[in-house]
Amino acid sequence: MKRLMLASAAAAIAFSFVGVASASASNGAATHFTAAYYGLPSTAYYACSGNRIVSNGAGVKDVETCTISGGVAGFAAGTYKSDPSLPAPTSGVCKGGALGYVPFLGVLVGSTVKQTFCFLSDYDNAAATKWTMTFSDNGTSPDTWTVDYVAYYN
C-alpha cells in the first residue's frame, strides 16, 4: 500500500523496509518480499508480505497482503480496481501506470475532489499497469484492516 499514490499529489511515506528472498515456481520464479511503512493516510501503519511472480511469457505480477493499524478511521470495505478508461500518466512517479479510484482515500488525505490513484510496487517501486485491491475490516480492537493486492506490470 505504500505504493498507492495520489496521482495528482504525492503522499508522504515515512518508512519503507523491504526484505527479499527467492523461490522457484513451475512456470517462472517467485521472490518473497516484506515491507513496513506509514501509508495513506499518513497515520496508518502497513505491515506487508508478498511475492513478485515472474512467469515465463506471462509477465510480472505482485501478490501481497498488508495488515493496517493506526489511522484506519474512515476506511471502507470493498474491492477497488484500476480503470482502463483513465489515461496513463505521462510524467511523475505514476508515469505509465494504471489509474483508478479508491474513493475513501481521497477524503482521508483531506481532498473533497475525486482523486485518481496509482499503485507502486512494494518490491521495486514500479508503477502497476493493472491492479486490484480488496480492503477488509478485521473486526478487532484496536481496529485493524487487511488489504489484499494483485498488481501487474508490463
C-alpha positions in Angstrom: 0.0 0.0 0.0 2.9 2.3 0.5 3.0 2.4 -3.2 -0.6 3.5 -3.6 -0.1 7.1 -4.6 -2.3 10.1 -5.3 -1.7 10.7 -9.0 -2.4 14.4 -8.6 -0.4 14.9 -5.4 2.2 12.6 -3.9 1.5 11.3 -0.4 4.2 11.3 2.2 5.7 7.9 3.0 7.7 7.9 6.2 9.4 4.5 6.3 9.9 1.5 4.0 11.8 -1.7 4.7 11.9 -4.4 2.1 13.3 -7.8 2.6 13.7 -10.2 -0.3 14.2 -14.0 -0.7 13.9 -16.1 -3.8 11.9 -19.2 -4.6 11.1 -21.0 -7.8 7.8 -21.6 -9.4 6.9 -24.2 -12.0 6.2 -21.5 -14.7 8.8 -18.9 -13.7 10.2 -17.5 -10.5 8.7 -16.1 -7.3 10.5 -13.8 -5.0 9.1 -13.2 -1.5 9.3 -9.7 -0.1 8.2 -7.8 3.0 7.6 -4.1 3.6 6.6 -1.9 6.6 5.7 1.8 6.4 3.2 4.6 7.1 1.0 5.0 4.1 -2.4 6.6 3.3 -3.4 8.3 5.4 0.0 9.1 7.0 -1.1 7.8 10.4 -1.9 4.3 9.1 0.8 1.7 9.5 1.1 -1.1 6.9 2.9 -4.4 7.6 3.1 -6.3 4.3 4.2 -9.6 2.9 4.0 -10.6 -0.8 5.5 -12.4 -3.7 6.8 -11.0 -7.0 6.0 -13.6 -9.6 7.8 -13.6 -13.0 6.1 -16.0 -15.3 7.7 -17.4 -18.5 5.9 -15.5 -21.2 3.1 -14.3 -19.0 4.6 -11.2 -17.4 5.2 -9.9 -13.9 2.8 -9.6 -11.0 2.9 -8.9 -7.3 0.5 -10.7 -4.9 0.6 -9.0 -1.5 -1.3 -8.8 1.8 -0.9 -5.9 4.3 -2.3 -5.6 7.8 -3.1 -1.9 8.5 -3.3 -0.4 12.0 -3.4 3.1 13.4 -5.2 5.7 11.4 -7.9 3.4 9.9 -11.0 5.5 10.7 -12.9 6.2 7.5 -11.7 3.1 5.6 -14.5 1.4 3.5 -14.5 -2.3 2.9 -14.6 -3.2 -0.8 -12.7 -4.1 -3.9 -11.2 -1.4 -6.0 -9.5 -1.7 -9.4 -7.6 0.3 -11.9 -9.8 1.8 -14.6 -8.6 1.2 -18.2 -10.7 4.2 -19.4 -8.4 6.6 -17.4 -5.3 7.7 -19.3 -1.9 6.6 -18.0 0.2 9.4 -16.5 3.0 10.7 -18.8 5.2 12.1 -16.0 5.8 11.8 -12.3 6.0 8.7 -10.1 2.9 7.2 -11.7 4.3 7.5 -15.3 3.0 4.7 -17.4 0.9 3.2 -14.6 -2.8 2.5 -14.5 -5.0 4.9 -12.6 -8.1 4.0 -10.6 -10.3 5.4 -7.8 -10.3 4.4 -4.2 -13.0 6.8 -3.0 -12.3 6.9 0.7 -8.6 7.5 0.4 -9.0 11.0 -1.1 -11.2 12.0 1.8 -8.7 10.6 4.3 -5.9 12.8 2.9 -8.1 15.9 3.0 -9.5 16.1 -0.5 -13.1 16.7 -1.4 -12.3 16.3 -5.1 -12.5 12.8 -6.6 -8.8 11.7 -6.7 -7.2 9.2 -9.0 -4.6 6.8 -7.6 -1.9 4.6 -9.0 -0.2 1.6 -7.4 3.6 1.5 -7.0 5.2 -1.9 -6.1 6.5 -2.5 -2.6 9.1 -4.8 -4.3 10.7 -2.3 -6.7 8.6 0.9 -6.9 7.4 0.1 -10.4 4.0 1.6 -11.5 1.5 -1.2 -12.0 -0.2 -1.4 -15.4 -3.3 -3.1 -13.8 -4.2 -3.5 -10.1 -6.9 -4.8 -7.8 -7.1 -4.2 -4.0 -9.6 -5.5 -1.5 -10.0 -3.8 1.9 -11.5 -5.9 4.8 -12.2 -4.8 8.4 -10.7 -7.4 10.7 -13.3 -6.6 13.4 -10.6 -6.3 16.1 -10.0 -3.8 18.9 -7.9 -1.8 18.4 -9.2 -1.6 14.8 -7.1 -3.3 12.1 -7.8 -3.9 8.4 -6.4 -6.2 5.8 -5.8 -5.2 2.2 -5.0 -7.8 -0.5 -3.3 -6.6 -3.7 -2.8 -8.1 -7.1 -0.8 -5.9 -9.4 0.5 -6.5 -12.9 3.5 -4.9 -14.7 4.3 -4.8 -18.4 
